[in-house]
């Protein structure tokens, strides 16, 4: 079911709301939209209440005139949760969506019962990564999005996926090209300005899952392994022959490990396997 958000700040906001039970919120990443999660929604909704949305600037929701920051995108999610009168949420964030999930949990910790970081990071950008994002912004401003996305998207996938499933990459490219260049630029600006959440994950009691692609070049394996042991309650799941897009590259394994974490959060009967 598609619902409209009644908001003065976030005009034309809308979201998917399916199923019943513990509420989960699926947050897409950069260069993606809510359709990324359709298979996950269909899999999860028999046992959970599943919400998902396009971030403002993608699809119908309009980006506010204020600077785009992770905290602002977190506020957008908060308004949806308020409208639905939910008192707890399990956040599942892919890449940039994970940055938003962490910002939400830091700002509204009492609402969050679990966080699944899907190919994402609690580290802030280092200087090299900021420089690369600024370079991407200049390319988007000068040349537009098409050539940029044709280069960026294949880099998100493992070599095995590129060889055996090129249609996945083409579908991703088709999805990404519907997003305006100005939106992509403002998301990059938000990522450049985001702050580290390492101290937050060190001290939180919120259960956390880290889904890691062994061949991820966007969030390298070595970086992921530096953060995943920091929370007091942590589940670590490594996908072999997967890059940055586990939900598409190995859908079956992705859904199995995600569901395992969701089941633990709903009814924690034993320690998570590290």
Beta strands, then each sheet from edge to edge (+ up, - down):
strand 1: 2-4
strand 2: 14-19
strand 3: 23-27
strand 4: 49-53
strand 5: 89-94
strand 6: 112-118
strand 7: 207-213
strand 8: 234-239
sheet 1: 1+ 2- 4+ 3+ 5+ 6+ 7+ 8+
end
